[in-house]
């Protein structure tokens, strides 16, 4: 059974940093693109950052470019989102996701991701 578990969310002041982790189990995640999405109350789930199966290719939403960094450690089935210079508008539930099909470079939309974590709350106070 494929499972993704996020951790690292919490409450932080504007300008602060958080580091989100996503631990995968149940298959060889090193063969699959992965990504981070977020959903604020009353809004649709939106793409935050994505990373290809090898880790060489990444993509970011314009709203987080220069502030967030996505990375992965395929030896540990782990994906990281380092979030710096956080803003109140970054407040949301953050989800990690894994692609359904292997060996894609980067995926930036919801549909191709067949596996999702339960989400972790990030709250940025002003």
DOKEPA-546656 format. One record per residue (C-alpha): y negated, x negated, z negated; residue in one letter. Coordinates in steps of 0.2 Angstrom, whole numbers, plus 5000, padded with zeros to 4 digits. Layout:
<sites>
YXZA...
</sites>
This chain:
<sites>
500050005000X498349935005X497149924991X495349864990X494449844974X492549804972X491749724957X490149654951X488949804952X487749844939X485849864934X484649734938X482749724939X481849704956X481849524962X483549494954X485249454961X487049524960X488649464967X489849594973X491749544976X493049644985X494849594982X496149654994X498049674992X499449755002X499249665018X498649505026X496749535026X496349365034X496849445051X495549585049X493649605050X492849675034X491249745029X490049815016X489249985017X488250075004X487750255001X486250324991X486250504984X485850624998X486050495012X487350445024X488450295021X487650145030X488149975036X487549835026X488549675032X490049635041X491149485044X492449445057X494249405053X493949215054X492349215044X491449135058X490449285064X489349395053X488149535055X486849615044X485749765043X483949735046X483549795029X484549655021X484349505032X483749355024X484249425006X486049465007X487449345012X489249395016X490749275015X492649285013X493949175006X495549215016X496649115005X496249234991X496049395001X494349404994X492649455001X490949424993X489249494995X487849394987X486249494985X484649414981X482849474980X483449644976X482349794979X482349974972X482850034989X484449934988X485050054974X486650144980X488550144978X489249994988X490950004997X491949865004X493049905019X494349835030X494649855049X496149955055X496549835069X496649645068X495649505076X494049595079X492549485078X491349595068X491249785065X489649875061X490050055061X491050165049X492350235061X493450075064X493650045045X495250125040X495350055022X493950075009X493750034991X493250154977X491450084977X490350004964X488650054958X487149944961X485550004953X483849904955X482449954943X480649934948X
</sites>
